[in-house]
Amino acid sequence: MSGEQKAEAKGEQAKGKLKETAGRLTGNERLTGKGRAEQVKGDAREAKEKVKDTFKH
């Protein structure tokens, strides 16, 4: 996986975790849900890149 894409996926996961935590602390279910969704999106992007790397080698 290229470094840029890996960093982007990790950043998305971290941003999602922050949103989820902020949502829980404030009792904002919508923000918590958005945070979870961003984490899942980051996880999916990372998994996609790992599969691409597997087929490259």
C-alpha positions as a Markdown table, in Angstrom:
| # | Residue | x | y | z |
|---|---|---|---|---|
| 1 | Met | 0.0 | 0.0 | 0.0 |
| 2 | Ser | 1.4 | 3.4 | -0.9 |
| 3 | Gly | 2.4 | 5.5 | 2.1 |
| 4 | Glu | 0.0 | 8.3 | 1.1 |
| 5 | Gln | -3.0 | 6.0 | 0.9 |
| 6 | Lys | -2.1 | 4.3 | 4.1 |
| 7 | Ala | -1.8 | 7.6 | 5.9 |
| 8 | Glu | -5.2 | 8.7 | 4.5 |
| 9 | Ala | -6.9 | 5.5 | 5.7 |
| 10 | Lys | -5.3 | 5.9 | 9.2 |
| 11 | Gly | -6.3 | 9.5 | 9.3 |
| 12 | Glu | -9.8 | 8.7 | 8.5 |
| 13 | Gln | -9.9 | 6.1 | 11.2 |
| 14 | Ala | -8.5 | 8.5 | 13.8 |
| 15 | Lys | -10.9 | 11.3 | 12.8 |
| 16 | Gly | -13.8 | 8.9 | 13.1 |
| 17 | Lys | -12.6 | 7.8 | 16.5 |
| 18 | Leu | -12.4 | 11.4 | 17.7 |
| 19 | Lys | -15.9 | 12.1 | 16.4 |
| 20 | Glu | -17.3 | 9.0 | 18.0 |
| 21 | Thr | -15.7 | 9.9 | 21.4 |
| 22 | Ala | -16.9 | 13.5 | 21.1 |
| 23 | Gly | -20.4 | 12.3 | 20.4 |
| 24 | Arg | -20.4 | 10.0 | 23.4 |
| 25 | Leu | -19.1 | 12.7 | 25.7 |
| 26 | Thr | -21.8 | 15.1 | 24.6 |
| 27 | Gly | -24.6 | 12.6 | 24.2 |
| 28 | Asn | -24.9 | 13.4 | 20.5 |
| 29 | Glu | -25.9 | 10.1 | 18.9 |
| 30 | Arg | -25.7 | 11.6 | 15.4 |
| 31 | Leu | -22.0 | 12.5 | 15.8 |
| 32 | Thr | -21.3 | 9.1 | 17.4 |
| 33 | Gly | -22.8 | 7.4 | 14.3 |
| 34 | Lys | -20.8 | 9.6 | 11.9 |
| 35 | Gly | -17.6 | 8.8 | 13.8 |
| 36 | Arg | -18.3 | 5.0 | 13.5 |
| 37 | Ala | -19.1 | 5.4 | 9.8 |
| 38 | Glu | -15.8 | 7.2 | 9.2 |
| 39 | Gln | -13.9 | 4.5 | 11.0 |
| 40 | Val | -15.6 | 1.8 | 8.9 |
| 41 | Lys | -14.8 | 3.7 | 5.8 |
| 42 | Gly | -11.1 | 4.0 | 6.8 |
| 43 | Asp | -11.0 | 0.3 | 7.6 |
| 44 | Ala | -12.5 | -0.6 | 4.2 |
| 45 | Arg | -10.0 | 1.6 | 2.4 |
| 46 | Glu | -7.1 | 0.0 | 4.3 |
| 47 | Ala | -8.4 | -3.5 | 3.5 |
| 48 | Lys | -8.8 | -2.6 | -0.2 |
| 49 | Glu | -5.2 | -1.4 | -0.4 |
| 50 | Lys | -4.0 | -4.5 | 1.3 |
| 51 | Val | -5.7 | -6.7 | -1.3 |
| 52 | Lys | -4.3 | -4.6 | -4.1 |
| 53 | Asp | -0.8 | -5.0 | -2.6 |
| 54 | Thr | -1.3 | -8.8 | -2.3 |
| 55 | Phe | -2.0 | -9.0 | -6.1 |
| 56 | Lys | 0.9 | -6.8 | -7.0 |
| 57 | His | 3.5 | -9.2 | -5.6 |
